[in-house]
Structures are given as C-alpha cells and as structure tokens.
Amino acid sequence: GYCGHNAQDATIYQVSGGTFGSGVSVRLTGVVAMSHKFLVTKSSAGNCLWGAFLSAPTITTTAAYSGILATSYGTPAQLNDAGDTYCPVPELGNDPAGDAFPDDLAPGDVLTVVGETDYFLLTSYCDEAGQSQIPQRQLSQVCSVQRTSTGATVPTPADLTANIDGLAQWENTTANRLFHDQWGGVKVRITNVTADPLGDAGDCTSGETVAEYGDVTLNQGVVAPNDGLVVSDKLIYQGMLRSLGWECRSSPLLCTPAATPLSFPVIEGFSSMDFCTWVLMPQDKCTDYGSTPVDCPCTDP
C-alpha cells in the first residue's frame, strides 16, 4: 500500500519500548532530529541505507526510551570509473541521497515521520563472542518525512557514566536487552574516561594516536572478552568529502605522548549498534570528544 496507509499514531517511547512489536506501520508526530543524516550501510547489492537519530519532543534532557534511530533507503549505489560502487554524497549538493529524509536535515528540525517498527540485528554475522546478540529497536522503511519547523531546542544528553558497562554489553541477557532498549538511539554523555595510545603515530606529529580507523576503545566499560566501550567516528568520517578537503569530515586526530593515556573529561554521542558492536557515536569531532582533537577547529568548504 501507499506510504502511511493504516499507520498508527505512536510515540518514540512506544517504539523504543516495544509496544507495537515489529513490522507495524507507525506515524511519529513532532519528533526532533538529533543528528544530521548519515549513511548507515551500503549493502553488497548496492543498497544505500540512510539514517538519523530522533528524539521525543519537549524534553530538556534525554531519558530512557526517548530516542530512536530511523532509517530509509535511497538511490542505489552508482558505479564509478574505477569500478567501485559509491552511495550519493548529498553534501555536494548535486548528488541527492533519494531517501525520505531531507538532505540538509539538521539537529532541531521538527518532523513527522512514517515508518515501520523494527528490532534489528545482523543475526547471520554477529555470532562470535563479543559481538552483539542484542538487537536494536529502530524505525525502519521510513517512507515519509515532513519537516514542520526548524531550530527546536535539542535536549541535553543524559549522563550515563555510572552505566558505562551497560553501553558496551553484548550478551543477550534480560538485563542487557532492557538496557539497550532503553538507551539505544539516545544521545548520552560519559565523563572522566581514558584511552591508551596505540604505539602508532598515525597522523600525530608528536606522540601517538589513540584511534584506530577513527574508533577509540576506552579503558572504561570493559566487557569480557572485549576491551572497553568503543567510540566510533561513523557520523563524522566521510571519505569522499575528506579527499575534497572537508576537514570536519575526517576522523578526529586524538594524540597523546607515548605511554600516556589520553583523558576525556566528557564524551557525547549516540548509543547505537555499528555492525555487530554497541558503540557511542559522537557527531561533531571538535565538540563531542572533550579532549579536543589536534585538527580542531576545522573548516569545510
């Protein structure tokens, strides 16, 4: 049927809490965009899946069940001259993503969104110890997004420092599943955490980097057999834009003297699954890491 046919009016709290189960068409009214739009995955078949994090309206601080990841398929990946497939890069202005979200989506945009409830896990992939066996509640198959206003107040991230282990948990226990249902898709903050240098200079002119391919593994949130909670640059890094000189879309350059852990007074990001790992996803490399990357401030064209 057409988009929104038989859609039930719902709240983010209901979707995150599993009220409707999976595969139910729902309409979320007046929700607030918490992130820009980003590429969630490009499948081997060339399908480009876009997403954005959304918040329940009229709250000043994020809370359990108050956020959700919403996803929408766009234009299939195109083949370039080198024989590689790539998804559109909407920031370039002439390459629309083709999904339901506006290409210029920004935090504070107020939206009415129609999609399907989902409880998502890459079950055929995430089968090793340390990989998540806990699905993520999300709104999938988003077919309609109406932006009704812009500039709404974006809620302050809740402090989950006391629950940092929960953010990294992967084993499918009742307690762990409840925690990720509550906080998956929600922007949160953690304070006074550290990461060890990796013995690799990376692009650091002095000292060593604490990031591997843009991801930082903290010393906190340790969950056997894994290391600590991973802080991912998934919302920041965009390879083509980086190659064109967009400094703010390159991985954060986080450097520390050899044998000296890098301290982060605060890190803000979205609790979400990246492939098979529950991670924290900052959105702005110059404001969300607390320890300012050495390549900040940054500028984009």
C-alpha positions as CSV (number, residue, x, y, z in Angstrom):
1,G,0.0,0.0,0.0
2,Y,0.9,3.7,-0.2
3,C,3.1,5.3,2.5
4,G,1.3,5.8,5.8
5,H,-1.7,3.6,4.8
6,N,-3.0,2.1,8.1
7,A,-0.2,3.8,10.0
8,Q,-0.9,4.0,13.7
9,D,0.0,7.2,15.7
10,A,2.8,6.4,18.0
11,T,5.5,8.0,20.3
12,I,9.2,7.3,20.3
13,Y,8.7,5.9,23.8
14,Q,6.3,3.3,22.5
15,V,8.6,2.3,19.6
16,S,11.7,2.1,21.8
17,G,9.7,0.2,24.5
18,G,8.5,-2.4,22.0
19,T,4.8,-1.6,22.5
20,F,4.0,-2.5,18.8
21,G,6.4,-5.3,18.3
22,S,8.0,-5.4,14.8
23,G,6.7,-4.7,11.3
24,V,4.0,-2.2,12.3
25,S,3.5,1.0,10.3
26,V,3.5,4.0,12.7
27,R,3.5,7.7,12.4
28,L,5.7,9.8,14.8
29,T,4.5,13.4,15.0
30,G,6.5,16.4,16.2
31,V,9.7,14.5,16.9
32,V,13.1,16.3,16.9
33,A,16.1,15.5,14.8
34,M,19.1,15.0,17.0
35,S,21.6,14.4,14.2
36,H,22.3,15.1,10.6
37,K,21.5,12.4,8.1
38,F,24.2,9.8,7.6
39,L,24.9,6.7,5.6
40,V,24.1,3.7,7.8
41,T,25.2,0.9,5.4
42,K,25.9,0.2,1.8
43,S,24.9,-3.4,1.1
44,S,26.9,-5.7,-1.2
45,A,23.9,-5.4,-3.5
46,G,24.5,-1.7,-3.7
47,N,21.5,-0.6,-1.5
48,C,22.2,2.7,0.3
49,L,20.6,2.9,3.7
50,W,20.4,6.4,5.3
51,G,19.6,7.2,8.9
52,A,19.0,9.9,11.5
53,F,18.6,9.9,15.3
54,L,15.3,11.3,16.6
55,S,14.2,12.4,20.0
56,A,10.8,12.7,21.7
57,P,9.6,16.3,21.7
58,T,9.6,18.8,24.5
59,I,12.2,17.3,26.8
60,T,15.2,19.2,28.2
61,T,17.4,16.2,28.9
62,T,17.4,12.8,27.1
63,A,16.0,9.9,29.0
64,A,15.4,6.2,28.7
65,Y,13.3,5.3,25.6
66,S,13.4,8.9,24.4
67,G,15.5,8.3,21.3
68,I,15.4,6.2,18.2
69,L,17.4,5.5,15.0
70,A,15.2,5.9,11.9
71,T,16.4,4.6,8.6
72,S,15.3,5.0,4.9
73,Y,16.6,3.5,1.7
74,G,17.7,6.0,-1.0
75,T,19.1,5.9,-4.5
76,P,21.1,2.7,-5.2
77,A,24.9,3.0,-5.3
78,Q,26.5,4.0,-8.6
79,L,29.5,2.6,-10.4
80,N,32.4,5.0,-10.8
81,D,35.2,4.9,-13.5
82,A,37.4,2.8,-11.2
83,G,34.8,0.1,-10.9
84,D,33.8,0.9,-7.4
85,T,30.3,1.5,-6.2
86,Y,29.5,4.5,-4.1
87,C,26.4,5.9,-2.5
88,P,25.4,9.6,-3.1
89,V,27.2,12.3,-1.2
90,P,24.3,14.8,-0.6
91,E,26.6,17.4,1.0
92,L,28.0,18.0,-2.5
93,G,24.6,19.5,-3.5
94,N,24.2,17.7,-6.9
95,D,24.0,14.2,-5.6
96,P,20.7,13.7,-3.7
97,A,20.5,10.7,-1.5
98,G,17.0,9.9,-2.7
99,D,15.7,8.7,0.7
100,A,12.8,10.2,2.7
101,F,14.9,12.5,4.9
102,P,15.8,16.0,3.7
103,D,19.4,16.0,2.6
104,D,20.0,19.1,4.8
105,L,18.5,17.6,7.9
106,A,19.9,19.3,11.0
107,P,19.5,18.9,14.8
108,G,16.5,20.8,15.9
109,D,14.4,20.1,12.9
110,V,10.9,19.1,13.9
111,L,9.5,16.2,11.8
112,T,6.5,13.9,11.2
113,V,7.9,10.5,10.2
114,V,6.2,7.4,8.9
115,G,8.0,4.1,9.0
116,E,7.9,0.5,10.4
117,T,8.8,-0.7,13.9
118,D,11.8,-2.9,13.8
119,Y,14.1,-4.9,16.2
120,F,17.2,-5.2,14.1
121,L,20.3,-7.5,14.4
122,L,22.6,-8.9,11.8
123,T,22.0,-12.4,13.1
124,S,23.9,-14.1,10.3
125,Y,27.0,-12.0,11.1
126,C,27.0,-11.3,14.8
127,D,27.8,-14.8,16.1
128,E,31.2,-14.5,17.7
129,A,31.9,-13.9,21.4
130,G,32.0,-10.1,22.0
131,Q,29.7,-9.4,19.0
132,S,26.2,-8.1,19.9
133,Q,23.5,-10.7,20.3
134,I,21.1,-7.9,21.3
135,P,19.0,-6.3,18.6
136,Q,18.4,-2.5,18.4
137,R,14.9,-1.0,18.3
138,Q,14.6,1.3,15.4
139,L,12.2,2.8,12.9
140,S,12.9,1.2,9.5
141,Q,11.5,1.6,6.0
142,V,10.8,5.3,6.6
143,C,8.8,6.4,3.6
144,S,7.7,9.9,4.5
145,V,9.3,12.7,6.4
146,Q,7.7,16.1,6.7
147,R,9.7,18.9,8.2
148,T,7.3,21.2,10.0
149,S,9.8,23.6,11.6
150,T,13.5,24.1,12.4
151,G,15.5,25.4,15.3
152,A,13.8,23.5,18.2
153,T,15.8,23.1,21.4
154,V,17.8,19.9,21.3
155,P,17.8,18.1,24.7
156,T,21.0,17.8,26.7
157,P,22.5,14.3,26.8
158,A,21.8,12.3,30.0
159,D,24.9,11.3,32.0
160,L,25.4,7.6,31.8
161,T,28.9,7.4,33.3
162,A,27.6,5.2,36.1
163,N,26.2,2.8,33.5
164,I,29.2,2.7,31.1
165,D,29.4,-1.1,31.3
166,G,25.8,-1.3,30.1
167,L,26.6,0.8,27.0
168,A,29.2,-1.8,25.9
169,Q,27.2,-5.0,26.8
170,W,26.7,-7.6,24.0
171,E,25.4,-10.8,25.7
172,N,21.7,-11.3,25.3
173,T,20.6,-11.3,28.9
174,T,17.3,-9.8,30.1
175,A,19.1,-7.0,31.9
176,N,21.3,-6.2,28.9
177,R,18.5,-6.3,26.5
178,L,16.4,-3.9,28.7
179,F,19.3,-1.5,28.9
180,H,19.8,-1.3,25.2
181,D,16.1,-1.0,24.6
182,Q,16.1,2.0,27.0
183,W,19.2,3.8,25.7
184,G,19.7,2.6,22.1
185,G,19.2,5.6,19.8
186,V,19.6,8.1,22.6
187,K,22.3,10.7,22.9
188,V,24.1,10.4,26.1
189,R,27.3,11.6,27.8
190,I,30.1,9.9,29.8
191,T,32.7,11.7,31.9
192,N,36.3,11.2,33.0
193,V,37.3,8.3,30.7
194,T,40.6,7.4,29.2
195,A,42.1,5.7,26.2
196,D,45.6,4.2,25.8
197,P,48.0,5.2,23.0
198,L,48.3,2.5,20.3
199,G,52.0,2.8,19.7
200,D,51.4,4.3,16.3
201,A,52.0,7.9,15.4
202,G,49.2,7.9,12.8
203,D,49.0,11.5,11.7
204,C,50.2,12.8,15.0
205,T,53.2,15.0,14.5
206,S,54.2,14.2,18.1
207,G,53.1,11.4,20.4
208,E,50.8,8.6,19.4
209,T,47.2,8.2,18.3
210,V,44.5,6.6,20.5
211,A,42.2,6.0,17.5
212,E,42.3,3.0,15.1
213,Y,40.5,3.8,11.8
214,G,38.8,6.7,13.7
215,D,37.5,4.5,16.5
216,V,38.6,4.9,20.1
217,T,38.5,2.0,22.6
218,L,38.1,3.3,26.1
219,N,39.6,1.8,29.2
220,Q,36.2,2.0,30.8
221,G,33.1,-0.1,30.1
222,V,35.1,-3.3,29.9
223,V,33.0,-6.3,29.0
224,A,34.8,-9.7,28.6
225,P,36.1,-10.8,26.2
226,N,36.1,-7.3,24.6
227,D,38.1,-4.2,25.6
228,G,36.2,-1.1,26.7
229,L,33.4,0.8,25.2
230,V,34.1,1.9,21.6
231,V,33.7,5.5,20.5
232,S,33.0,5.4,16.7
233,D,33.5,8.2,14.1
234,K,30.7,6.8,12.0
235,L,28.7,10.1,12.0
236,I,31.9,12.1,11.3
237,Y,34.1,10.4,8.7
238,Q,33.1,10.7,5.0
239,G,35.9,9.5,2.7
240,M,35.0,11.5,-0.5
241,L,34.4,14.7,1.4
242,R,37.7,14.3,3.3
243,S,39.5,13.8,0.0
244,L,38.0,17.1,-1.2
245,G,39.3,19.0,1.8
246,W,36.3,18.8,4.2
247,E,38.4,18.9,7.4
248,C,35.4,18.4,9.7
249,R,34.5,15.1,7.9
250,S,37.9,13.4,8.6
251,S,38.5,11.2,11.6
252,P,39.4,13.1,14.8
253,L,43.1,13.4,15.4
254,L,43.5,12.3,19.0
255,C,47.1,12.3,20.1
256,T,48.9,11.7,23.4
257,P,52.5,11.3,24.5
258,A,53.8,7.7,24.3
259,A,52.8,5.5,27.3
260,T,50.4,8.2,28.5
261,P,46.6,7.6,28.4
262,L,44.5,10.4,26.8
263,S,41.9,11.7,29.3
264,F,38.5,12.7,28.1
265,P,36.6,14.9,30.6
266,V,33.4,14.3,28.7
267,I,32.3,12.4,25.5
268,E,28.9,12.9,24.0
269,G,27.4,10.5,21.4
270,F,24.5,8.3,20.4
271,S,24.3,4.8,21.9
272,S,23.8,2.6,18.8
273,M,24.9,-0.5,17.1
274,D,27.6,-0.3,14.4
275,F,27.5,-3.6,12.5
276,C,28.0,-6.0,15.4
277,T,29.1,-3.7,18.2
278,W,27.3,-1.4,20.6
279,V,29.2,1.9,20.4
280,L,29.0,5.6,21.2
281,M,28.7,7.8,18.1
282,P,29.8,11.4,18.5
283,Q,28.5,13.8,15.8
284,D,31.0,16.7,15.9
285,K,34.6,15.9,16.3
286,C,35.5,19.3,17.7
287,T,32.9,19.5,20.5
288,D,31.8,15.9,21.4
289,Y,35.2,14.4,22.5
290,G,36.0,16.6,25.4
291,S,39.8,16.2,24.7
292,T,39.8,18.5,21.6
293,P,41.4,16.8,18.6
294,V,44.6,18.4,17.4
295,D,43.0,19.0,14.0
296,C,40.3,21.3,15.5
297,P,39.0,23.8,14.9
298,C,38.2,22.6,11.4
299,T,36.6,24.1,8.4
300,D,34.5,22.7,5.5
301,P,34.0,24.3,2.1
